[in-house]
């Protein structure tokens, strides 16, 4: 994550701060917190197979705990450079 040094946000003082409007709890407020999946969303959740990623995570976790996992520093550096290039922050 990078912080843009050119971005300026003025400090907020108590005099200039806007107070949030308070709403009486009602039907609209209670419905806003309810999430319903569509039929397509439910099908995706039902069809997902988490066994492969879970098995890989468990295998990597055991390797880290045993001290046998080695980080490929060249691959890591390459991915960091690629990420920087994709974000357009590389100078």
C-alpha positions as CSV (number, residue, x, y, z in Angstrom):
1,X,0.0,0.0,0.0
2,X,1.3,3.4,-0.9
3,X,0.3,6.8,0.5
4,X,0.0,9.5,-2.2
5,X,2.2,12.4,-0.9
6,X,0.3,14.8,-3.3
7,X,-3.1,14.1,-1.7
8,X,-4.1,16.6,1.0
9,X,-7.0,16.3,3.3
10,X,-7.8,19.2,5.6
11,X,-8.1,18.4,9.2
12,X,-11.5,18.2,10.7
13,X,-12.3,20.4,13.6
14,X,-15.3,20.0,16.0
15,X,-16.8,23.2,14.5
16,X,-16.6,21.9,10.9
17,X,-17.4,18.3,11.5
18,X,-20.9,17.2,10.4
19,X,-22.9,15.2,12.8
20,X,-24.5,12.1,11.4
21,X,-28.2,12.2,11.2
22,X,-29.9,9.9,13.7
23,X,-32.7,7.7,12.4
24,X,-35.3,6.1,14.4
25,X,-35.1,2.3,14.1
26,X,-37.8,1.2,11.7
27,X,-38.5,-1.3,9.0
28,X,-36.1,0.3,6.5
29,X,-33.2,0.1,8.9
30,X,-33.8,-3.6,9.8
31,X,-34.0,-4.6,6.1
32,X,-30.7,-2.8,5.3
33,X,-28.8,-5.4,7.3
34,X,-30.3,-8.4,5.6
35,X,-28.4,-10.1,2.8
36,X,-30.1,-12.6,0.5
37,X,-28.3,-14.6,-2.1
38,X,-29.9,-15.0,-5.5
39,X,-30.4,-18.5,-6.9
40,X,-27.2,-18.1,-9.0
41,X,-25.2,-17.0,-5.9
42,X,-26.5,-20.0,-3.9
43,X,-25.5,-22.3,-6.7
44,X,-22.0,-21.0,-6.8
45,X,-21.7,-21.4,-3.0
46,X,-23.1,-24.9,-3.2
47,X,-20.7,-25.9,-6.0
48,X,-17.5,-24.5,-4.5
49,X,-15.0,-27.2,-3.6
50,X,-12.7,-25.9,-0.8
51,X,-10.9,-29.2,-0.3
52,X,-8.0,-28.4,-2.7
53,X,-7.1,-25.0,-1.2
54,X,-7.6,-26.3,2.3
55,X,-5.3,-29.3,1.7
56,X,-2.7,-27.0,0.2
57,X,-2.9,-24.6,3.1
58,X,-2.6,-27.4,5.6
59,X,0.4,-28.8,3.7
60,X,2.1,-25.4,3.7
61,X,1.3,-24.8,7.4
62,X,2.9,-28.1,8.3
63,X,6.0,-27.3,6.2
64,X,6.3,-23.9,7.9
65,X,6.0,-25.4,11.4
66,X,8.6,-28.1,10.5
67,X,10.9,-25.5,9.2
68,X,11.2,-27.1,5.8
69,X,9.4,-24.4,3.8
70,X,11.8,-22.1,2.0
71,X,10.8,-18.9,0.4
72,X,11.9,-18.4,-3.2
73,X,13.3,-14.9,-2.9
74,X,13.8,-14.4,-6.6
75,X,10.1,-15.3,-7.3
76,X,9.0,-13.1,-4.5
77,X,11.0,-10.1,-5.7
78,X,9.7,-10.6,-9.3
79,X,6.1,-10.6,-8.1
80,X,6.7,-7.4,-6.1
81,X,8.2,-5.7,-9.1
82,X,5.3,-6.9,-11.3
83,X,2.8,-5.6,-8.8
84,X,4.5,-2.2,-8.7
85,X,4.5,-2.1,-12.5
86,X,0.8,-3.0,-12.7
87,X,-0.1,-0.3,-10.2
88,X,1.9,2.3,-12.2
89,X,3.9,3.4,-9.2
90,X,7.2,2.3,-10.5
91,X,9.4,5.2,-11.5
